[in-house]
């Protein structure tokens, strides 16, 4: 089969045309991949950053956002059939630790991740654990299916607290931040303010329902928020940047008693004035990783089927798998949206 592999401990990847089709275990299915998307994690792997160096054993196929059809079933798999159209949950839970046994499989103590510790989706076929399958609704095409995993991160962040009728700031308009903008608006937020430092991304945020799009490199976010909210600040701030300056600005825009949700991963330790940002405001602060298994998937499906959120608006480009260098270059150049690879 064709596949995009990480074969050497250096930046880049290798396009191969003769990789063996994976053999599946008893608790897995084999999925023929019809669409897959590039994630920030894939960028780390492509660039061979410290994150990738600490986690990957080479050689391996990477990529984890995908949709396709089941072509083979393991003997222990039930509830699925050959020909079923599915998307994939990234997290492979152990189902034995305290987190898994208390309904928190998405933060499993022994988590493995598709495309990091398990074979990935930048290929014509991928073996998928039975616990990581999501049947696609008949109304959804494969491109939409490949976007459900990243969409889920944005939706989980937005819906990790009350959002209906609330005023909200979404920090960062990368693909997941864009999904958060769409999810917040579709879920009934009364005011959605999107921020970024790249104007092209802010234009995309407007298309997804942002009432205001603020370039924080040129505009004063706090001043605008206070003007729009009568001086009290917004009810909700969700960060998708992991950037210290953006986070500080978000807390300054947050009202007393408001919710601040961390989703974006920082590159290292961050400093924060806890007294003024959190304690004196009695801010409600929470962290979010990935998606709830499988509540968030139901939430995503409901939002798309409602007609209030067109997730395909976040697609920034579609490339044949062999043209992966163009797709990665577009992302590195600041192009907005998700880049899809078609095996």
Number of C-alpha atoms within 10 A of each C-alpha: 13 18 26 24 23 22 15 13 18 13 13 16 20 17 20 14 13 9 15 10 15 13 13 18 16 12 16 22 28 24 30 23 24 22 29 30 27 25 20 12 17 19 18 15 26 20 16 20 15 10 13 18 14 9 12 18 14 12 12 18 26 27 26 29 27 34 31 29 22 23 15 17 22 17 12 11 16 10 5 16 14 13 13 14 26 24 28 26 28 27 21 22 23 16 18 13 16 12 17 18 12 10 14 17 24 20 20 20 16 14 18 15 16 25 22 21 15 22 21 25 33 29 30 22 26 29 25 27 24 21 17 19 21 20 15 21 12 7 8 13 15 19 23 23 28 27 27 27 27 23 27 28 25 33 29 23 31 30 17 16 14 13 20 16 14 18 25 31 29 29 30 28 29 25 28 28 33 33 29 32 35 29 31 31 25 19 20 14 20 14 22 27 23 30 29 22 16 18 15 14 25 24 17 22 34 18 15 24 22 25 15 17 23 22 17 18 12 8 12 12 23 19 13 16 23 17 12 14 15 9 14 14 26 29 24 28 28 31 27 27 23 18 17 16 13 21 24 14 16 24 27 18 27 27 24 19 17 22 25 27 21 21 24 23 12 13 10 8 6 11 9 13 10 11 10 13 22 20 13 11 16 15 20 15 14 14 13 18 16 21 24 22 18 17 11 23 21 13 17 22 16 13 19 19 14 11 9 16 22 18 22 16 18 25 17 17 17 18 17 13 22 18 13 22 14 15 24 17 11 17 20 10 9 12 18 24 25 25 23 25 26 20 21
